[in-house]
Amino acid sequence: MDKKKLIEGLTIKSNEIRKIIIETVSKNGGHIGPNLGIVELTLAIHSVFNSPKDKILFDVGHQSYVHKLLTGRKDRFSTLRQRHGIGPFTDRAESPHDHFISGHAGSALSAGFGIATADKEDKVVVVIGDASIANGHSLEALNNMDGRCENLIVILNDNEMSIGNNVGALSKFFSRLMGSKFYLEFKNEVEGIVRRGKIGNKIADVIGRVEHGVKTMVAPVSISESLGFKYVGPVDGHSFEELLPALEKAKNLQGPIFLHIKTHKGKGYLPAEENPEKFHGISPFNVETGETPKGGISYSKIFGDKLTEMATTNDDIYALCCGMVKGTGLSDYFAKFKERSYDMGIAEGHTVTFAGGLATQGKTPYVAIYSTFLQRAYGQLIHDISIQNLSVNFILDRAGIVGEDGKTHQGLYDIPYLLTIPNINILAPTTKKELEEVLEFSSTYKGGPLSIRIPRDSAWDYNTPAFEIGKWKEIEKGDDTLILAVGSMVKEVVNVKEELKTRGISPTIVGVSSIRPLDEKYIKEHFKKYKNIITLEEGRTKSGFGSFLLEMTNSMDIYKKIFRLGIECDFIPHGKRGELLEEFGLRGRPLVNDIERCVNAKY
């Protein structure tokens, strides 16, 4: 095809794709900014490479919407992030064009290296952002490649953003130097002189060495030619005139190749361009104004406001997060206490150990992190925090079912894996008021690490006794059925108590805000009174709170049948949080049915 016609066709297609993405995400919510910024790049990649024979990987997959539209999923794209619809990230189970799952940052380089090592015939293209490439996992992969894999092409999508602004020396190095006028002009001048053949080979060799020296100074060591990559770029990521020849060059060179692309997050939709953090991942919005409907106050906001209040009178409080300042409710705190605020970027392991260092010096660090991402620092939790019994407070945001982000993001595993680690006490506030009480308690607690679970939900309040660590509280007094509801599940049981009564069930409802330590006194004094004991948790039942309780009662010589309600399937798919809670028996009539089943069980 004529190059001019090809570019005209791709330009028309890019406008169509932007329109589809904006319309779909405005209805379903999703990651709009990263995808609008990568439209031209993805179209160009699919024009030059032959998917699925050539393997295209995205790190992370929230930038794969364009890829999905180009690989046979256009007719179902309106179902994006909906139950039984197209998933939010790449997934091998969804399409042969998806070669690796990609919900968490930092996996694509390692996976791409493995794929390229096993399949030396086809090209492997890894698209990675300037925040993801600074992740420790990514740097390990770059270091280990050591110039191997001739068929590997790494494309850096450099938009100077992760979710919020990029942080750290590596991303600043990219932004400040790789796109500098000096480097670009020097590079172009050298290439022009050499191409015109106006100098001898010896002088050309000298200039080549000078150019390599400039690149070495300019490029971060981890992606420079000293690690065996051939560097191409920087290239305007919104110009097909630049993208197509750069990709063809990368395809035809013997690799590994490092191709540096400059893009603008939210490109083509003004509200997303002006507010890229808000439009990184967003709930449904008005296309005309970019505004989202007002909802209830989230637990994240309650946390952020309370921490800001406490830090006003407590100079030892430090707030840490991993690229999620706004998402974890810390925007106001970061604005007010700049010297005690640290956005660590996509570096969960480093964040945990850094917090441990603060704690050794008497500071009170709060690590605000999504439950799904704390998994990435399991080793540091054991080695750096637990063994030393350091007083670090972990705010586990999005604990439980998170909804549309699906199986890679559900916060279902923190109770089981934290229960395997000594010294970490695990708390799950049941109400807005109790979350504030827990935070007050944590600000002076020096007995070791605390994990504080908060759900992805609007804050809820109910008249409950004041929080005490290691103590449960009776919210409703009933007959011979005892329901131990952990954290967010108190709201769900209270909401169905009248329906339970219509079925002849009037349970005692106990709010469990202290998972560890358990309330041993309550267990000893009350368990023997009840015919039916039911635990309810927004997490995995296998090795979760109910299992922990069974172990404890057994060691206390209390042999009671305990029914455990929670998440029994291995992985929860994407869908609205409320819809999934109901589907998996944690809300509404399905919850009532499960409680009735337990009460009527014969044993």
Helices and strands as residue ranges (DSSP letters): H 3-28, H 32-36, H 39-48, E 55-59, G 61-63, H 65-70, G 77-79, H 108-118, E 124-129, G 132-134, H 136-145, E 152-158, H 169-173, I 174-178, H 181-196, H 201-218, G 221-223, G 225-227, E 230-236, H 240-252, E 257-262, H 270-274, H 299-313, E 317-321, H 331-336, G 338-340, E 341-343, H 348-360, E 364-370, H 371-374, G 375-377, H 378-380, I 381-386, E 393-397, G 406-408, H 414-419, E 425-427, H 432-442, E 450-453, E 473-476, E 481-486, H 489-502, E 508-512, E 514-516, H 520-526, G 527-529, E 532-540, H 545-555, E 562-567, H 577-583, H 588-599
